[in-house]
Amino acid sequence: MPLLEGTIDHVIGVDTHRDTHAAAVLDPNGGVRAHVEVTADQAGHARLLAVAAQRAPGRRVWALEGTGSYGAGLAAFLSAQGEWVVEIDRPKRPRGRAGAKSDPLDAIRAGREALARDQLASPRQRGQREALRVLSTTRSQLVQVGSDARCSSKTAPPASGVSRRRWCPWSTPTRWPSRRCPRPIPGSGSARPARLMEYEPAAYLERISPTPLLMVVAAGDHLTPTDLALEAYQQAREPKRLVLLPGAHFDAYVNDFDAASGAARDWFLEHLGSLG
């Protein structure tokens, strides 16, 4: 039996984006009562809550897409107002005819999916819990790097002309033939991982200005979480520019390379061209 059956009077599906959010107010049977589109800022969030108070009185639940990226701000705002917010995954199938997308229809889909589910997901956690997750991931990566380094030290170089002391296992002909391990960094040792874990670059975001800042962010990035990158961009001061790519972490180097490299080229020409 659907979890929301008999427990709510309205569900509000929201399709979130960088500049605007599309919302649809539905009754418990999935019937559409109202549509609204608001700006993706504090004023837009307040307007959306006012519409909900007018068009969706009583017990209501918000079904948001993208609570870890474009919907993070709205989810935090609604939760602070005591609203019930659940997360709905974005559809992976092509949307509409020939892959076309319709924001109002996606908002309706989000609301109806919430009505049909027998389990509901809470919005992605931020704050200390997210920091602990990142810390745990970083520690695991450091442990893996150390393990790889110990294994590589027991591996013979592939050719007699390559120094055993400086050779790396990824310097094979099938990968990076000319790559060598860097020289040891002074002060390296067991203390370096601990210092890395204590490093908090977010504390220096506001100090980047007046140096121009370009951030190329992947919407589906799980290695460098998208919501943390967008939060960092909001903290940074002008001049700055955000380029959001649709793929995952490494797509900027493969599928979206033209978009990523083109944005970087234009940024360099704009701010460094006069130096030539």
C-alpha positions as CSV (number, residue, x, y, z in Angstrom):
1,M,0.0,0.0,0.0
2,P,1.4,3.5,-0.8
3,L,2.8,5.1,2.2
4,L,1.0,8.4,1.7
5,E,-2.4,6.9,1.2
6,G,-4.9,8.5,3.7
7,T,-2.2,10.6,5.4
8,I,-2.0,13.8,3.3
9,D,-4.4,16.2,1.6
10,H,-2.0,17.5,-1.1
11,V,1.4,16.6,-2.6
12,I,3.5,19.3,-4.3
13,G,5.9,18.0,-7.0
14,V,8.8,20.2,-7.9
15,D,11.2,20.0,-10.8
16,T,14.3,22.0,-9.8
17,H,16.7,23.9,-12.0
18,R,19.5,26.5,-11.7
19,D,17.3,29.6,-12.5
20,T,13.7,28.4,-11.9
21,H,11.7,25.7,-10.2
22,A,8.5,24.3,-11.7
23,A,5.9,23.0,-9.2
24,A,2.6,21.2,-9.5
25,V,-0.1,20.9,-6.7
26,L,-1.8,17.5,-6.7
27,D,-4.7,16.0,-4.7
28,P,-4.3,12.6,-3.0
29,N,-5.6,10.9,-6.2
30,G,-2.9,12.6,-8.4
31,G,-5.2,15.1,-9.9
32,V,-3.6,18.4,-10.8
33,R,-4.9,21.4,-8.9
34,A,-2.4,24.1,-9.9
35,H,0.9,24.9,-11.7
36,V,3.4,27.5,-10.7
37,E,7.0,28.5,-11.8
38,V,9.2,30.5,-9.4
39,T,12.7,31.8,-9.4
40,A,15.4,29.6,-7.8
41,D,16.2,32.1,-5.0
42,Q,14.9,33.0,-1.5
43,A,12.1,35.2,-2.9
44,G,11.0,32.3,-5.2
45,H,11.1,29.9,-2.3
46,A,8.9,32.2,-0.2
47,R,6.5,32.7,-3.1
48,L,6.2,28.9,-3.6
49,L,5.4,28.4,0.1
50,A,2.7,31.1,-0.1
51,V,1.1,29.4,-3.1
52,A,1.2,26.1,-1.2
53,A,-0.5,27.7,1.8
54,Q,-3.3,29.0,-0.5
55,R,-3.7,26.1,-2.9
56,A,-2.6,23.2,-0.8
57,P,-4.0,23.7,2.8
58,G,-3.9,21.0,5.4
59,R,-1.5,18.1,5.4
60,R,0.9,18.3,2.5
61,V,4.2,16.8,1.4
62,W,6.8,18.2,-1.0
63,A,8.3,15.8,-3.6
64,L,11.5,17.4,-4.8
65,E,13.9,16.4,-7.6
66,G,17.6,17.2,-7.2
67,T,17.8,17.9,-3.5
68,G,21.5,17.3,-3.7
69,S,22.1,20.0,-6.4
70,Y,19.6,22.6,-7.7
71,G,17.0,21.7,-5.1
72,A,19.3,21.9,-2.1
73,G,18.4,25.5,-1.3
74,L,14.6,24.9,-1.6
75,A,14.8,21.7,0.5
76,A,16.7,23.5,3.3
77,F,14.2,26.4,3.2
78,L,11.1,24.2,3.4
79,S,12.6,22.0,6.1
80,A,13.4,25.2,8.1
81,Q,9.7,26.1,7.8
82,G,8.6,22.8,9.2
83,E,7.4,21.4,5.9
84,W,7.6,17.7,5.1
85,V,10.1,17.2,2.2
86,V,10.9,13.9,0.4
87,E,13.4,13.3,-2.4
88,I,12.4,11.9,-5.8
89,D,15.0,10.7,-8.3
90,R,15.2,12.4,-11.7
91,P,14.0,10.2,-14.5
92,K,16.8,8.4,-16.4
93,R,14.7,7.8,-19.5
94,P,14.5,10.3,-22.4
95,R,11.8,12.9,-21.4
96,G,9.1,13.5,-23.9
97,R,9.2,13.1,-27.6
98,A,12.8,12.7,-29.0
99,G,14.2,13.3,-25.5
100,A,12.5,16.7,-25.1
101,K,11.9,17.9,-21.5
102,S,8.8,19.4,-20.0
103,D,9.2,21.0,-16.6
104,P,5.5,21.1,-15.6
105,L,5.1,17.4,-16.6
106,D,8.2,16.5,-14.6
107,A,6.8,18.3,-11.6
108,I,3.5,16.3,-11.9
109,R,5.5,13.1,-12.4
110,A,7.5,13.8,-9.1
111,G,4.3,14.3,-7.2
112,R,2.6,11.2,-8.5
113,E,5.7,9.1,-7.9
114,A,5.6,10.2,-4.3
115,L,1.9,9.2,-4.0
116,A,2.7,5.7,-5.5
117,R,5.7,4.8,-3.3
118,D,5.6,2.5,-0.4
119,Q,8.9,4.0,0.9
120,L,10.0,7.6,0.8
121,A,13.5,9.0,0.9
122,S,14.5,12.0,3.0
123,P,16.5,14.8,1.3
124,R,20.3,14.3,1.1
125,Q,21.9,15.3,4.4
126,R,24.3,18.2,4.6
127,G,26.3,19.8,7.4
128,Q,28.2,17.6,9.8
129,R,26.9,14.4,8.4
130,E,28.0,15.3,4.9
131,A,31.4,16.4,6.2
132,L,31.8,13.1,7.9
133,R,31.0,11.3,4.7
134,V,33.6,13.3,2.7
135,L,36.1,12.7,5.5
136,S,35.5,8.9,5.4
137,T,35.8,8.9,1.6
138,T,39.1,10.8,1.7
139,R,40.5,8.5,4.3
140,S,39.6,5.5,2.2
141,Q,41.3,7.0,-0.8
142,L,44.5,7.8,1.2
143,V,44.6,4.2,2.5
144,Q,44.3,2.9,-1.1
145,V,47.0,5.2,-2.3
146,G,49.3,4.0,0.4
147,S,48.5,0.4,-0.4
148,D,49.2,1.0,-4.1
149,A,52.5,2.7,-3.3
150,R,53.7,-0.3,-1.2
151,C,52.8,-2.7,-3.9
152,S,54.5,-0.7,-6.6
153,S,57.7,-0.6,-4.6
154,K,58.0,-4.4,-5.1
155,T,57.4,-4.2,-8.8
156,A,60.4,-4.2,-11.2
157,P,60.6,-1.5,-13.9
158,P,59.6,-2.6,-17.4
159,A,62.9,-1.6,-19.1
160,S,66.5,-1.5,-18.1
161,G,66.8,2.2,-19.0
162,V,64.3,3.3,-16.4
163,S,65.5,4.0,-12.9
164,R,64.0,1.6,-10.3
165,R,63.9,4.4,-7.7
166,R,61.8,6.8,-9.9
167,W,59.7,4.3,-11.8
168,C,55.9,4.2,-11.3
169,P,53.6,1.2,-12.2
170,W,51.3,3.5,-14.3
171,S,54.3,4.3,-16.5
172,T,53.5,1.3,-18.8
173,P,53.3,1.7,-22.6
174,T,49.6,1.1,-22.5
175,R,49.1,4.1,-20.1
176,W,51.5,6.9,-19.8
177,P,54.9,5.9,-21.3
178,S,56.8,9.0,-20.3
179,R,55.3,9.4,-16.8
180,R,57.7,9.1,-13.8
181,C,57.1,9.4,-10.1
182,P,57.7,12.8,-8.7
183,R,60.6,13.3,-6.3
184,P,59.7,13.0,-2.6
185,I,58.3,16.1,-1.1
186,P,60.2,17.5,1.9
187,G,58.5,16.6,5.1
188,S,56.6,13.7,3.6
189,G,55.7,10.7,5.7
190,S,53.0,9.6,8.1
191,A,52.2,13.2,9.1
192,R,51.1,14.2,5.5
193,P,47.8,12.3,5.5
194,A,46.8,13.8,8.8
195,R,47.6,17.3,7.6
196,L,45.6,16.7,4.4
197,M,42.6,15.6,6.5
198,E,42.8,18.8,8.5
199,Y,43.0,21.0,5.4
200,E,39.7,23.0,4.9
201,P,39.9,24.9,1.6
202,A,36.4,26.3,2.1
203,A,37.8,28.7,4.7
204,Y,39.6,30.5,2.0
205,L,36.9,30.8,-0.6
206,E,36.2,34.5,0.0
207,R,39.9,35.3,-0.3
208,I,40.1,34.2,-4.0
209,S,38.6,37.6,-5.1
210,P,39.6,39.7,-6.9
211,T,41.3,36.9,-8.8
212,P,38.7,35.7,-11.4
213,L,37.2,32.3,-10.5
214,L,35.8,29.8,-13.0
215,M,34.2,26.6,-11.6
216,V,33.3,23.8,-14.0
217,V,30.9,21.5,-12.1
218,A,29.3,18.2,-13.1
219,A,25.7,17.8,-12.1
220,G,26.1,14.1,-11.5
221,D,29.4,14.3,-9.6
222,H,29.8,11.8,-6.7
223,L,33.5,12.1,-6.2
224,T,33.3,15.9,-5.6
225,P,29.7,16.2,-4.6
226,T,27.7,18.6,-6.7
227,D,25.9,20.3,-3.9
228,L,29.2,21.1,-2.1
229,A,30.6,22.6,-5.2
230,L,27.6,24.8,-5.8
231,E,27.7,25.8,-2.2
232,A,31.3,26.8,-2.6
233,Y,30.5,28.8,-5.7
234,Q,27.8,30.7,-3.7
235,Q,30.4,31.6,-1.0
236,A,33.0,32.9,-3.5
237,R,33.0,36.5,-4.5
238,E,32.9,38.2,-7.9
239,P,34.3,38.0,-10.5
240,K,33.2,34.4,-10.9
241,R,31.5,32.2,-13.4
242,L,29.8,28.8,-13.1
243,V,29.7,26.2,-15.9
244,L,27.4,23.3,-15.1
245,L,27.9,20.1,-17.2
246,P,25.3,17.4,-17.3
247,G,27.5,14.3,-16.8
248,A,29.6,12.8,-14.0
249,H,33.0,13.6,-12.5
250,F,35.2,12.5,-15.5
251,D,32.9,13.5,-18.3
252,A,34.5,16.9,-18.4
253,Y,37.5,15.1,-19.9
254,V,35.6,12.8,-22.3
255,N,32.0,13.4,-23.3
256,D,31.8,17.0,-22.3
257,F,35.4,18.0,-23.1
258,D,34.5,20.5,-25.8
259,A,32.2,22.4,-23.4
260,A,34.6,22.2,-20.5
261,S,37.7,23.2,-22.5
262,G,35.8,25.8,-24.4
263,A,34.6,27.5,-21.2
264,A,38.2,27.5,-19.8
265,R,39.6,28.9,-23.1
266,D,37.1,31.7,-23.2
267,W,37.8,32.5,-19.5
268,F,41.5,32.6,-20.0
269,L,41.1,34.8,-23.1
270,E,38.8,37.2,-21.2
271,H,41.1,37.6,-18.2
272,L,44.6,36.8,-19.5
273,G,44.4,37.8,-23.2
274,S,45.5,41.3,-22.4
275,L,48.7,40.0,-20.9
276,G,49.9,38.6,-24.2
